[in-house]
């Protein structure tokens, strides 16, 4: 049996109480959007400039290694 068969044979009903009725997107001014983009570029630049010895490998729950 595959994982898809396991899902399709399930008869469990799950109630979703916290489902919003409408998708909401926060509106920003042009200055606000510029600040968001500037901040994201600043953060990625900080990550790029880190030396390789600043990163430490970590073992995940699945057993694979990630930085």
FENLINVEN-V84101 format. One record per residue. N is the residue number from 1. RES is the residue in one small letter. NEAR is the number of other ideal C-beta (glycine too) atoms within 10 Angstrom. D_LAST is the distance of its C-alpha to the last C-alpha in Angstrom with 2 decimals. Layout:
BEGIN
<<N | RES | NEAR | D_LAST> <N | RES | NEAR | D_LAST>>
END
This chain:
BEGIN
<<1 | x | 6 | 35.00> <2 | x | 7 | 31.98> <3 | x | 7 | 29.63> <4 | x | 8 | 31.69> <5 | x | 9 | 34.85> <6 | x | 9 | 33.44> <7 | x | 8 | 32.68> <8 | x | 8 | 36.03> <9 | x | 8 | 38.01> <10 | x | 9 | 36.67> <11 | x | 4 | 39.43> <12 | x | 4 | 37.49> <13 | x | 5 | 38.14> <14 | x | 5 | 35.61> <15 | x | 6 | 36.94> <16 | x | 5 | 34.89> <17 | x | 4 | 36.32> <18 | x | 5 | 33.75> <19 | x | 6 | 33.92> <20 | x | 6 | 34.86> <21 | x | 5 | 37.92> <22 | x | 4 | 36.80> <23 | x | 5 | 33.56> <24 | x | 7 | 33.39> <25 | x | 5 | 31.78> <26 | x | 5 | 31.98> <27 | x | 7 | 34.04> <28 | x | 11 | 33.26> <29 | x | 8 | 35.53> <30 | x | 7 | 34.86> <31 | x | 8 | 33.99> <32 | x | 11 | 31.54> <33 | x | 11 | 29.84> <34 | x | 11 | 29.80> <35 | x | 12 | 28.16> <36 | x | 11 | 25.43> <37 | x | 10 | 24.73> <38 | x | 10 | 24.94> <39 | x | 10 | 22.47> <40 | x | 10 | 19.87> <41 | x | 10 | 20.40> <42 | x | 9 | 20.27> <43 | x | 10 | 16.86> <44 | x | 10 | 15.38> <45 | x | 9 | 17.21> <46 | x | 9 | 15.71> <47 | x | 9 | 12.09> <48 | x | 7 | 13.53> <49 | x | 8 | 15.41> <50 | x | 9 | 12.74> <51 | x | 6 | 13.00> <52 | x | 6 | 10.49> <53 | x | 6 | 11.12> <54 | x | 9 | 10.04> <55 | x | 10 | 6.27> <56 | x | 6 | 5.86> <57 | x | 7 | 4.55> <58 | x | 9 | 5.96> <59 | x | 9 | 8.78> <60 | x | 8 | 9.89> <61 | x | 5 | 13.66> <62 | x | 6 | 14.27> <63 | x | 6 | 13.11> <64 | x | 8 | 10.38> <65 | x | 8 | 7.04> <66 | x | 8 | 3.81> <67 | x | 8 | 0.00>>
END
